[in-house]
Amino acid sequence: MTQSLTQSQGALLQGWGRSTGSRARVRGPLATQELSELLAGCPEGGVLARGAGCSYGDAAQNAGGLVLAPATRTSIELDVLGGTVRAAGSARFAEVLAKVVPEGLLLPVLPGTSRLTVGGAIAADVHGKNQRADGSLGDWLESIELLDGSGQVRLLTVDQDAEAFAATIGGMGLTGVILAATIRLIPISSTRLQVTSRRAADLDALLDELDAAARTSRYAVAWIDTTASGPRLGRGIVDRGDHLTSEQEPLCYAPARAPLAPRLPIGPFTPVTARAFNSLWYRKAPRERSGVQGLSEFFHRLDAVREWNRSLGPRGFLQYQFAVPDTAAGLLGEALTALRRAQAAPFLGTVKRFGCTGVGPLSFPLPGWSLAVDLPVASAAGRARLHAVLDQLDQRVAEAGGRIYLAKDARLGRAAFEAMYRPLDDWRAARARLDPADTMRSDLGRRLGLCP
Ligand SMILES: Cc1cc2nc3c(=O)[nH]c(=O)nc-3n(C[C@H](O)[C@H](O)[C@H](O)COP(=O)(O)OP(=O)(O)OC[C@H]3O[C@@H](n4cnc5c(N)ncnc54)[C@H](O)[C@@H]3O)c2cc1C
């Protein structure tokens, strides 16, 4: 999110975790014709479209090159009868929701923040609490209007240039600039959801409860105590939610303005404070609770404080999110144990049940389980120790047939990436066709060998 400009060096751009950063020339928003001429000219250092900078690592950075931030102007056109919305790549989810909800329609996939953009959401093939029931965003796209790496506008659908369509979904901005997309919406008759939360005493109970919740409710997610050990390992709270069907007039989406988080000189989380915070959170939750929640409260709790990422210390934090098949569910407990033993102070953890594989070769979801853990970066030495543990976990995830979520990643190595996402030949072939001059580039892409 950080974007401070010094004329000679370019702007410093960071991800949400604020643990990485690089400088680039920044332009935008530009009209399609200008963008097209710009890409056709292959600017030095390459080009990357940036959304709201909500990816945690270096996905929206392009050191020494050009970053379009935002690439396009915002526009949102709603087709109420058809139940679709055509939104510009730079339109934020919050802006789209403000337009569609009053018509009784909802975006089919809502990640944990409403600040992200449509372009960033497609480029990461984002998932929500309903991944098992509804898949990820790529499953709901009618079309993508892509400005490819050579500056040519293409209309991509599941039938029309299907390889380019799939390569762009989850393609992390490396196939071109998403100018706009048409997304199918789901009907709602209320902006409220019936939500039930249940405590689970250990990992087996948590996974059983979450599995049952994801099979019978549209939305399901678990908060997991990242610091509990022994018989309490993996304890947590499972939330399930379903839209209320009662008529409620008028339907509107107007979240309260969130207060800005303070910038703290040191990070608040150590192994001791992380344990205290997690234990308290678990213990203060009743065994079972049922109630009604609004859209923002249920889907975007983390948006209640603006830029909370600034409060986690000057070195920022990493989020480690992986997905593994059912056969490797034990890796969730193994990862938490390894992080605790390494004194990594994991302070926030989430588990989701995944149903189907994503549309794109670089899409993250696969049938099984996903664990996401936030980890503070306390010092240079602490970072090195953390990377060493995560490198070992990467290997375990790869061996189990799982993968790391690129939208959260800031450090995955090339060999582990290639073991997780394979075969990549189709994606590479589509990119070679869409961007023959290798114009689209990012720090993440270079790190993982996806671009020069
Ligand atoms: C608090 C929080 C909660 C989150 N919860 C979830 C969650 O529940 N599920 C989930 O899946 N993700 C989640 N995320 C991650 C987030 O959804 C993704 O990182 C998403 O990609 C961010 O979109 P953005 O607009 O900020 O894009 P950026 O972070 O700016 O960019 C991400 C990628 O998209 C590309 N991109 C952006 N715009 C365009 C464009 N117009 N054309 C082509 N490429 C483009 C960039 O090049 C980059 O590779 C969460 C993030 C935060 C901060």
The ligand as a Gaussian input file, in Angstrom:
#p B3LYP/6-31G(d) Opt

LIG

0 1
 C       -7.069000      -8.092000       4.846000
 C       -6.948000      -8.981000       3.632000
 C       -7.731000     -10.107000       3.540000
 C       -7.628000     -10.938000       2.418000
 N       -8.439000     -12.036000       2.334000
 C       -8.384000     -12.831000       1.234000
 C       -9.263000     -13.936000       1.076000
 O      -10.098000     -14.199000       1.939000
 N       -9.176000     -14.670000      -0.066000
 C       -8.287000     -14.371000      -1.059000
 O       -8.273000     -15.056000      -2.083000
 N       -7.434000     -13.329000      -0.949000
 C       -7.471000     -12.557000       0.169000
 N       -6.616000     -11.485000       0.284000
 C       -5.633000     -11.269000      -0.782000
 C       -6.190000     -10.370000      -1.905000
 O       -7.500000     -10.718000      -2.230000
 C       -5.337000     -10.566000      -3.168000
 O       -3.990000     -10.341000      -2.881000
 C       -5.743000      -9.649000      -4.334000
 O       -4.957000      -9.993000      -5.452000
 C       -5.526000      -8.185000      -3.993000
 O       -6.041000      -7.373000      -5.030000
 P       -5.485000      -5.915000      -5.293000
 O       -6.469000      -5.191000      -6.119000
 O       -5.070000      -5.278000      -4.021000
 O       -4.221000      -6.239000      -6.196000
 P       -2.611000      -5.989000      -5.971000
 O       -2.273000      -6.510000      -4.637000
 O       -2.352000      -4.557000      -6.234000
 O       -2.064000      -6.894000      -7.090000
 C       -2.155000      -8.302000      -7.005000
 C       -1.846000      -8.922000      -8.370000
 O       -2.863000      -8.536000      -9.278000
 C       -2.300000      -7.971000     -10.442000
 N       -3.227000      -6.962000     -10.938000
 C       -3.810000      -5.960000     -10.247000
 N       -4.598000      -5.225000     -11.069000
 C       -4.489000      -5.767000     -12.303000
 C       -5.048000      -5.467000     -13.574000
 N       -5.893000      -4.455000     -13.774000
 N       -4.691000      -6.243000     -14.626000
 C       -3.846000      -7.296000     -14.460000
 N       -3.296000      -7.628000     -13.282000
 C       -3.620000      -6.886000     -12.214000
 C       -0.978000      -7.395000      -9.968000
 O       -0.072000      -7.264000     -11.042000
 C       -0.536000      -8.417000      -8.956000
 O        0.120000      -9.477000      -9.578000
 C       -6.702000     -10.630000       1.379000
 C       -5.906000      -9.477000       1.487000
 C       -6.026000      -8.660000       2.602000
 C       -5.158000      -7.430000       2.704000

